[in-house]
Amino acid sequence: MEDFLQPIRGGRISDHITEQIRKAILSRKLIPGDRLPTEVELAEKFKTSRVTIREAIRMLELHGFLHVKKGARGGTFVKGIDLDVVKNSLLDYLHFGELTVDNIFEVRFILEPAAAVLAAKRRTESDLDEMKKIIEETDVFIKKMSNSKNVESLMERSYEDDLNIKFHKAIAKASHNPILGVTLESVVDLHHAEINLLKPKLKTKSLSLKGHKLIYEHILNQNGEFARMEMISHLNGIKKIFLKMESQVKM
């Protein structure tokens, strides 16, 4: 570690320290689980104060690179890149009205048809079982809702644990491309935030289920082109509904 952490000359010292440690993590010179030297040791290495070291560590912890543990076995450990930090930043944009339905669906149209093609090619039996289970659970839920006198309350609870979101994440997982999977999961989480904000009706879930069944069949039969086309058709239908809901909220 001493080889790539260098004393700071000029500028805001805590920013330089933060950048050196961040680069060390991104270049894998420091990997998740590695323990950083103590504040005293880092202060000596960087020729600065413990207060400055503490400030740099706090910034890296805030951005999900480090984790500070208390107690006898405590210390400052490399956490790696926390994707939840990225997702939460995007969610904040959504809640403040900076992200629109159009923004989110533009990205979904780029990623999800490609994910469907890869899922059709690479899906395992476990992937198929997961998708089929989600579809069956959605079917049961919609039938239960159709016969319930307390639809509003049940719908409210369903927004938190949305089966529609789970299905799209299952396709991302079945693509067996970790970069696509992680990226798509972040985008789908933004759509989940849309669901919580706009609260679609039961008929939207029914429409989604119809699309999911068709997409699943094409993935099951390993027909990537049909899976891609069905995903585009599905997204088009859902986008129209969410654009209408968004316009009503802004009125």
C-alpha positions, -999 to +999 in steps of 0.1 A: +000+000+000+029+024+008+040+022-029+009+040-043-001+063-015+020+094-018+024+126+003+002+156-009+017+188-022-007+217-028-045+219-033-072+207-009-054+178+009-085+157+018-096+157-019-062+145-031-062+117-004-098+107-014-088+105-051-056+084-044-076+058-024-105+058-049-080+052-078-063+024-058-097+007-054-108+011-090-074-002-102-078-032-078-046-023-059-071-023-030-098-049-031-130-054-010-121-066+024-087-050+026-081-030+057-066+005+055-038+016+078-049+035+110-056+072+109-023+078+126-004+058+100-023+074+071-016+109+086+021+101+087+021+087+052+003+117+037+021+141+060-011+157+072-034+157+102-058+130+115-087+154+110-079+156+073-076+118+070-109+115+088-126+139+063-112+119+034-124+086+048-158+100+056-162+111+019-151+077+006-176+060+030-204+083+019-197+072-018-197+035-009-160+028-013-151+022+024-168+009+055-158+019+090-163-008+117-163+000+154-150-021+182-119-043+189-119-058+154-128-025+138-110-004+113-115+010+079-122-016+052-125-014+014-161-020+005-158-017-033-183+003-053-217+004-037-243+002-065-270+012-041-253+046-038-256+051-075-292+039-076-302+061-047-287+091-065-308+084-095-339+078-073-333+113-058-334+128-093-367+110-099-383+122-067-372+158-074-387+156-109-354+156-128-361+122-144-391+116-165-410+085-177-395+092-212-359+092-198-364+059-181-381+042-209-355+054-235-329+034-215-352+005-211-357+003-248-320+002-253-312-025-227-342-048-222-347-061-258-310-070-258-313-087-224-343-107-237-321-119-266-293-130-244-317-146-219-332-167-247-297-179-256-282-184-222-311-191-198-307-220-174-334-242-159-330-222-127-336-190-146-367-204-162-380-217-129-376-182-114-395-165-142-422-191-142-427-188-105-430-150-107-456-153-135-476-178-114-475-156-083-486-126-104-515-147-118-526-156-083-523-120-071-544-106-099-571-133-094-571-125-057-574-088-063-602-093-088-623-110-061-613-088-032-633-060-015-602-044-003-584-038-036-569-004-027-552-016+004-538-047-013-526-027-043-508-003-020-489-031-004-481-046-038-462-015-049-435-022-023-428-058-035-437-055-072-438-088-091-435-069-124-401-056-113-390-090-102-398-105-136-377-079-154-348-084-130-350-121-136-345-115-173-315-093-166-301-121-145-308-147-172-287-127-196-256-139-177-239-106-185-230-090-151-225-055-166-259-056-184-275-072-153-263-046-129-271-017-152-305-030-161-313-036-124-306+000-116-329+012-144-357-012-134-353+001-098-361+035-112-392+021-128-401+007-094-399+042-080-422+053-107-447+026-097-446+038-061-451+074-072-477+070-099-495+039-084-509+021-116-542+003-115-548-034-115-554-034-153-518-023-158-506-054-139-529-075-160-514-060-192-479-066-179-486-102-171-499-108-206-466-095-220-445-114-195-461-147-204-453-141-241-418-130-234-413-160-211-425-184-238-400-171-263-371-173-238-382-208-229-381-218-266-348-199-271-362-177-298-342-145-292-357-125-320-393-131-310-383-124-273-368-090-285-398-080-305-422-090-277-402-070-252-404-039-274-441-044-278-445-048-240-425-017-232-445+003-257-477-006-241-465+001-205-448+034-215-481+048-229-498+041-196-471+056-175-469+087-198-506+093-193-503+089-155-473+112-154-492+139-174-522+136-149-499+141-119-483+172-134-516+188-142 
